[in-house]
Amino acid sequence: MTLPSTYTDRNCSLARALEIVGERWTLLIIRDAFLGVRRFGDFATQLKIPRAVLTSRLKFLVQEGVLARDDDAAKGVEYRLTAKGVGLWPVVRTLMGWGDAFYSPTGVKRTERHDRDGGLLDHEGRCEDCGLAVPVPEIRIEPGPGFDPANSDRDPVSNAINTPRRLLEPIMAARTRT
């Protein structure tokens, strides 16, 4: 259920942010965009989301400037995070960390590393080796100790997501039907 678009206390930034990213599926779409998913069919395959819902969420995220829609005759339609969308990474990272802390008894599902030196990132995105706050395009994400490959799908999109890779690096899975 979405929050009403009008509310009495217009001085709440959290309520406004939840109007954009608080609907079911939205943060998962954004997470997958960070992991390199760009095509409608690949989002649908990975998330197992109803196509009508995915269409609606993608359209809304484009309208709000979180995603950009790129229409390229050679590649087809792709969605990529805008600077506004990339600004959501600390939120996504924090929610993943919270989920790991309370719902992953075997350890973190995904580990973040500084791609340049391989150093682990702390909960604030700072490299434990060089001390830098690592920008999103330089973060490599890989399966962590709590990742269970048996609970992972074997489609090309899932295989790419579950392989160590830089965030925002486009997945070049076989073209899926849209």
C-alpha positions, 0 to 999 in steps of 0.5 A, a space after each residue: 500500500 502506498 502512502 497518500 500523495 498528500 499528507 498534513 505534515 509536509 515537513 517530513 522528508 522521510 514520508 516524501 522519500 517513501 512515496 518514491 521508494 516505499 512501494 513493494 518491489 521498488 527497492 528491489 528494482 533499484 538494487 538490481 539496477 545497482 547490480 547491473 540489470 538494465 533491461 525490462 525482461 532481465 528485471 522481470 526474470 530476476 525479480 519474478 515480478 508481474 510485468 504490469 507492476 514492473 512497467 508501472 514501477 519503471 515508469 514512475 522511477 523514470 518520471 521521478 528521475 531515479 532511473 533514466 530510460 535509454 532507447 537505443 535501436 541496436 540495444 533496445 530499451 535500457 534503464 540506468 540509475 541517474 545521479 539521483 538513483 545512485 544517491 540511494 546506494 547508502 540506503 540500499 547498503 544499510 538495508 542489506 546490512 540490517 537484513 544480514 544482521 538480523 536475518 542471515 545467521 550464516 553471515 553477510 550475503 554479499 561482500 563489498 570491496 574496493 575494486 582498486 585494492 580489494 579492501 573490504 568496505 565498512 558499513 559506511 563504504 570506507 575501504 579498510 585497506 586504503 581508508 578511502 570513501 569508495 564511490 559506487 562505480 568502484 565498489 565490487 560486490 561478491 557473494 559473502 559467507 552467508 550466500 547460499 548458491 543452492 537458493 539461487 536461480 541458474 538463469 543468466 541474469 542471476 549467474 551474472 549478479 552472483 559473480 564478483 562484479 562492479 556495481 553499475 556494470 551492465 549485465 550482458 546476459 543473453 537478450 530476454 524477451 520483453 
